[in-house]
């Protein structure tokens, strides 16, 4: 009897999740249509989109669909500093929504390798003409709560053709990294809850992320960097910032 009840409960939860996803996606598709037709302003549409995307990000892991959370987090990064929406961005946001719809219908969640392929095929937004650079199949996770630092670092990396995933919460970064290990992780040294040094050391302690190249962004002196793994790079926040990023990319043979 207990097994039957559990099966019924699981089916009920699955049905509730399906309805929840359908409602959130309907809102996203409707908002995109309104902006595209001119019945809603881009700024207003973005406000609604960000609210729905944040809801999707939280619900995926809650209901046992981490791939939904991963895609929603990437979409959140994609929309992070947009002020308006053009036709290309509307079309690309719809691609994210389509992938979420597909993943929510799966009976079994994809493994790490399949997840990697799904995420890497998602659109990436560059704030320049991508014909000017070679876009590389390289994923860099940038972990920092500082929006100015994130924007500066992401700009340097994107100019090299790298896909950049900005994560403000170091705890969330761990959750993302174990499901989809990046090609390089760059973390701020000082963050609330978990500093960059401990984040890098923590990832080193887990088999799935122990070989992920990592670098620390900091303005600290060498005497304050005790505990940084010997194979981790250091990117100084200052005059050598751009050069240090270039050196880190070269060090880990990413470009």
One Martini backbone bead per residue (centre of mass of N, CA, C, O) as a GRO file, in nm:
protein
  255
    1UNK     BB    1   0.058   0.063  -0.021
    2UNK     BB    2   0.297   0.256   0.008
    3UNK     BB    3   0.393   0.231  -0.286
    4UNK     BB    4   0.138   0.342  -0.417
    5UNK     BB    5   0.143   0.616  -0.275
    6UNK     BB    6   0.419   0.703  -0.385
    7UNK     BB    7   0.346   0.694  -0.683
    8UNK     BB    8   0.120   0.902  -0.662
    9UNK     BB    9   0.295   1.130  -0.555
   10UNK     BB   10   0.492   1.148  -0.794
   11UNK     BB   11   0.275   1.209  -1.006
   12UNK     BB   12   0.176   1.467  -0.874
   13UNK     BB   13   0.446   1.622  -0.883
   14UNK     BB   14   0.483   1.603  -1.189
   15UNK     BB   15   0.222   1.754  -1.259
   16UNK     BB   16   0.288   2.016  -1.108
   17UNK     BB   17   0.546   2.080  -1.264
   18UNK     BB   18   0.424   2.090  -1.546
   19UNK     BB   19   0.229   2.323  -1.482
   20UNK     BB   20   0.440   2.526  -1.389
   21UNK     BB   21   0.609   2.538  -1.645
   22UNK     BB   22   0.380   2.615  -1.837
   23UNK     BB   23   0.318   2.889  -1.704
   24UNK     BB   24   0.600   3.019  -1.730
   25UNK     BB   25   0.629   2.984  -2.041
   26UNK     BB   26   0.375   3.135  -2.126
   27UNK     BB   27   0.476   3.404  -2.017
   28UNK     BB   28   0.731   3.423  -2.189
   29UNK     BB   29   0.604   3.400  -2.471
   30UNK     BB   30   0.405   3.637  -2.434
   31UNK     BB   31   0.617   3.856  -2.382
   32UNK     BB   32   0.770   3.827  -2.648
   33UNK     BB   33   0.528   3.893  -2.831
   34UNK     BB   34   0.475   4.180  -2.720
   35UNK     BB   35   0.750   4.300  -2.792
   36UNK     BB   36   0.751   4.227  -3.096
   37UNK     BB   37   0.467   4.389  -3.152
   38UNK     BB   38   0.470   4.656  -2.942
   39UNK     BB   39   0.278   4.618  -2.670
   40UNK     BB   40   0.567   4.612  -2.535
   41UNK     BB   41   0.828   4.693  -2.358
   42UNK     BB   42   1.139   4.582  -2.308
   43UNK     BB   43   1.171   4.657  -2.006
   44UNK     BB   44   0.906   4.521  -1.915
   45UNK     BB   45   0.968   4.240  -2.023
   46UNK     BB   46   1.227   4.190  -1.856
   47UNK     BB   47   1.095   4.198  -1.580
   48UNK     BB   48   0.917   3.947  -1.630
   49UNK     BB   49   1.134   3.747  -1.716
   50UNK     BB   50   1.307   3.750  -1.457
   51UNK     BB   51   1.087   3.635  -1.275
   52UNK     BB   52   1.044   3.363  -1.426
   53UNK     BB   53   1.337   3.264  -1.430
   54UNK     BB   54   1.376   3.251  -1.124
   55UNK     BB   55   1.155   3.040  -1.079
   56UNK     BB   56   1.281   2.817  -1.256
   57UNK     BB   57   1.549   2.787  -1.107
   58UNK     BB   58   1.418   2.687  -0.834
   59UNK     BB   59   1.231   2.442  -0.937
   60UNK     BB   60   1.411   2.226  -1.062
   61UNK     BB   61   1.553   2.111  -0.804
   62UNK     BB   62   1.298   2.067  -0.631
   63UNK     BB   63   1.177   1.850  -0.864
   64UNK     BB   64   1.434   1.700  -1.011
   65UNK     BB   65   1.543   1.934  -1.247
   66UNK     BB   66   1.848   2.055  -1.298
   67UNK     BB   67   1.848   2.136  -1.603
   68UNK     BB   68   1.647   2.367  -1.568
   69UNK     BB   69   1.826   2.538  -1.381
   70UNK     BB   70   2.067   2.568  -1.573
   71UNK     BB   71   1.919   2.712  -1.804
   72UNK     BB   72   1.802   2.944  -1.633
   73UNK     BB   73   2.077   3.056  -1.544
   74UNK     BB   74   2.173   3.126  -1.831
   75UNK     BB   75   1.937   3.317  -1.891
   76UNK     BB   76   2.000   3.513  -1.663
   77UNK     BB   77   2.273   3.596  -1.777
   78UNK     BB   78   2.177   3.692  -2.055
   79UNK     BB   79   1.973   3.920  -1.907
   80UNK     BB   80   2.123   4.088  -1.686
   81UNK     BB   81   2.212   4.375  -1.878
   82UNK     BB   82   1.957   4.434  -2.013
   83UNK     BB   83   1.744   4.707  -2.156
   84UNK     BB   84   1.663   4.551  -2.419
   85UNK     BB   85   1.489   4.415  -2.719
   86UNK     BB   86   1.564   4.228  -2.986
   87UNK     BB   87   1.510   3.995  -3.223
   88UNK     BB   88   1.750   3.813  -3.152
   89UNK     BB   89   1.695   3.792  -2.844
   90UNK     BB   90   1.413   3.676  -2.863
   91UNK     BB   91   1.495   3.417  -3.015
   92UNK     BB   92   1.701   3.316  -2.797
   93UNK     BB   93   1.507   3.300  -2.556
   94UNK     BB   94   1.327   3.088  -2.692
   95UNK     BB   95   1.535   2.865  -2.691
   96UNK     BB   96   1.551   2.832  -2.391
   97UNK     BB   97   1.250   2.764  -2.350
   98UNK     BB   98   1.249   2.512  -2.530
   99UNK     BB   99   1.452   2.349  -2.361
  100UNK     BB  100   1.290   2.343  -2.102
  101UNK     BB  101   1.047   2.194  -2.219
  102UNK     BB  102   1.204   1.938  -2.299
  103UNK     BB  103   1.326   1.864  -2.015
  104UNK     BB  104   1.041   1.840  -1.864
  105UNK     BB  105   0.968   1.566  -2.044
  106UNK     BB  106   1.164   1.390  -1.916
  107UNK     BB  107   1.217   1.089  -1.751
  108UNK     BB  108   1.532   1.142  -1.772
  109UNK     BB  109   1.818   1.271  -1.677
  110UNK     BB  110   2.096   1.394  -1.782
  111UNK     BB  111   2.409   1.360  -1.799
  112UNK     BB  112   2.698   1.526  -1.796
  113UNK     BB  113   2.758   1.506  -2.100
  114UNK     BB  114   2.476   1.592  -2.202
  115UNK     BB  115   2.461   1.857  -2.048
  116UNK     BB  116   2.702   1.989  -2.182
  117UNK     BB  117   2.580   1.996  -2.469
  118UNK     BB  118   2.325   2.157  -2.409
  119UNK     BB  119   2.459   2.415  -2.292
  120UNK     BB  120   2.661   2.478  -2.536
  121UNK     BB  121   2.403   2.528  -2.740
  122UNK     BB  122   2.347   2.780  -2.624
  123UNK     BB  123   2.316   3.094  -2.628
  124UNK     BB  124   2.539   3.371  -2.677
  125UNK     BB  125   2.632   3.691  -2.551
  126UNK     BB  126   2.760   3.969  -2.739
  127UNK     BB  127   2.900   4.316  -2.723
  128UNK     BB  128   2.969   4.232  -3.026
  129UNK     BB  129   3.102   4.148  -3.320
  130UNK     BB  130   3.156   3.808  -3.383
  131UNK     BB  131   3.330   3.852  -3.651
  132UNK     BB  132   3.591   3.965  -3.490
  133UNK     BB  133   3.584   3.674  -3.357
  134UNK     BB  134   3.661   3.367  -3.216
  135UNK     BB  135   3.442   3.131  -3.127
  136UNK     BB  136   3.461   2.932  -2.843
  137UNK     BB  137   3.451   2.604  -2.684
  138UNK     BB  138   3.446   2.783  -2.393
  139UNK     BB  139   3.396   2.751  -2.041
  140UNK     BB  140   3.340   3.024  -1.809
  141UNK     BB  141   3.345   3.066  -1.462
  142UNK     BB  142   3.213   3.352  -1.287
  143UNK     BB  143   3.282   3.431  -0.940
  144UNK     BB  144   3.081   3.713  -0.839
  145UNK     BB  145   2.916   3.987  -0.664
  146UNK     BB  146   3.060   4.192  -0.848
  147UNK     BB  147   2.946   4.370  -1.115
  148UNK     BB  148   3.197   4.522  -1.214
  149UNK     BB  149   3.389   4.283  -1.225
  150UNK     BB  150   3.217   4.104  -1.404
  151UNK     BB  151   3.208   4.294  -1.650
  152UNK     BB  152   3.512   4.318  -1.699
  153UNK     BB  153   3.584   4.016  -1.720
  154UNK     BB  154   3.374   3.935  -1.935
  155UNK     BB  155   3.484   4.124  -2.154
  156UNK     BB  156   3.766   3.999  -2.181
  157UNK     BB  157   3.666   3.707  -2.248
  158UNK     BB  158   3.471   3.767  -2.486
  159UNK     BB  159   3.700   3.896  -2.667
  160UNK     BB  160   3.816   3.583  -2.693
  161UNK     BB  161   3.543   3.390  -2.734
  162UNK     BB  162   3.410   3.330  -2.464
  163UNK     BB  163   3.207   3.162  -2.250
  164UNK     BB  164   3.009   3.326  -1.992
  165UNK     BB  165   2.942   3.241  -1.646
  166UNK     BB  166   2.759   3.416  -1.410
  167UNK     BB  167   2.819   3.391  -1.050
  168UNK     BB  168   2.734   3.521  -0.727
  169UNK     BB  169   2.718   3.233  -0.583
  170UNK     BB  170   2.928   2.995  -0.448
  171UNK     BB  171   2.721   2.770  -0.388
  172UNK     BB  172   2.598   2.763  -0.670
  173UNK     BB  173   2.862   2.701  -0.818
  174UNK     BB  174   2.891   2.413  -0.717
  175UNK     BB  175   2.626   2.300  -0.833
  176UNK     BB  176   2.707   2.359  -1.128
  177UNK     BB  177   2.993   2.225  -1.153
  178UNK     BB  178   2.902   1.923  -1.093
  179UNK     BB  179   2.710   1.921  -1.358
  180UNK     BB  180   2.914   2.148  -1.517
  181UNK     BB  181   3.218   2.156  -1.593
  182UNK     BB  182   3.439   2.381  -1.650
  183UNK     BB  183   3.728   2.503  -1.814
  184UNK     BB  184   3.699   2.760  -1.613
  185UNK     BB  185   3.766   2.910  -1.292
  186UNK     BB  186   3.663   3.232  -1.158
  187UNK     BB  187   3.739   3.384  -0.835
  188UNK     BB  188   3.671   3.559  -0.577
  189UNK     BB  189   3.817   3.595  -0.274
  190UNK     BB  190   3.571   3.780  -0.175
  191UNK     BB  191   3.293   3.621  -0.007
  192UNK     BB  192   2.996   3.537   0.100
  193UNK     BB  193   3.044   3.236   0.299
  194UNK     BB  194   3.259   3.190   0.038
  195UNK     BB  195   3.561   3.187  -0.064
  196UNK     BB  196   3.772   3.139  -0.326
  197UNK     BB  197   3.970   2.944  -0.192
  198UNK     BB  198   3.756   2.743  -0.081
  199UNK     BB  199   3.624   2.684  -0.348
  200UNK     BB  200   3.868   2.560  -0.491
  201UNK     BB  201   3.927   2.344  -0.275
  202UNK     BB  202   3.651   2.205  -0.292
  203UNK     BB  203   3.672   2.119  -0.592
  204UNK     BB  204   3.933   1.950  -0.550
  205UNK     BB  205   3.778   1.733  -0.353
  206UNK     BB  206   3.623   1.661  -0.617
  207UNK     BB  207   3.620   1.443  -0.874
  208UNK     BB  208   3.451   1.612  -1.095
  209UNK     BB  209   3.651   1.895  -1.021
  210UNK     BB  210   3.968   1.851  -0.973
  211UNK     BB  211   4.056   1.944  -1.293
  212UNK     BB  212   3.968   2.230  -1.274
  213UNK     BB  213   4.055   2.517  -1.368
  214UNK     BB  214   4.195   2.793  -1.162
  215UNK     BB  215   4.117   3.133  -1.042
  216UNK     BB  216   4.212   3.431  -0.864
  217UNK     BB  217   4.049   3.723  -0.760
  218UNK     BB  218   4.269   3.998  -0.650
  219UNK     BB  219   4.421   4.247  -0.400
  220UNK     BB  220   4.606   4.078  -0.257
  221UNK     BB  221   4.868   3.970  -0.105
  222UNK     BB  222   5.080   3.707  -0.087
  223UNK     BB  223   5.044   3.675   0.235
  224UNK     BB  224   4.709   3.627   0.184
  225UNK     BB  225   4.740   3.340  -0.007
  226UNK     BB  226   4.695   3.117   0.175
  227UNK     BB  227   4.583   2.804   0.026
  228UNK     BB  228   4.648   2.822  -0.256
  229UNK     BB  229   4.672   2.641  -0.507
  230UNK     BB  230   4.949   2.591  -0.700
  231UNK     BB  231   4.765   2.559  -0.983
  232UNK     BB  232   4.661   2.839  -0.943
  233UNK     BB  233   4.558   3.133  -1.043
  234UNK     BB  234   4.632   3.498  -1.062
  235UNK     BB  235   4.415   3.790  -1.049
  236UNK     BB  236   4.463   4.123  -1.063
  237UNK     BB  237   4.316   4.414  -0.925
  238UNK     BB  238   4.433   4.619  -1.186
  239UNK     BB  239   4.667   4.706  -1.416
  240UNK     BB  240   4.706   4.370  -1.477
  241UNK     BB  241   4.436   4.232  -1.545
  242UNK     BB  242   4.450   4.165  -1.851
  243UNK     BB  243   4.723   4.014  -1.838
  244UNK     BB  244   4.632   3.795  -1.633
  245UNK     BB  245   4.416   3.670  -1.809
  246UNK     BB  246   4.601   3.596  -2.045
  247UNK     BB  247   4.791   3.415  -1.874
  248UNK     BB  248   4.573   3.213  -1.787
  249UNK     BB  249   4.490   3.116  -2.066
  250UNK     BB  250   4.774   3.017  -2.142
  251UNK     BB  251   4.831   2.824  -1.904
  252UNK     BB  252   4.549   2.648  -1.990
  253UNK     BB  253   4.513   2.625  -2.300
  254UNK     BB  254   4.247   2.815  -2.425
  255UNK     BB  255   4.404   3.017  -2.675
   0.00000   0.00000   0.00000
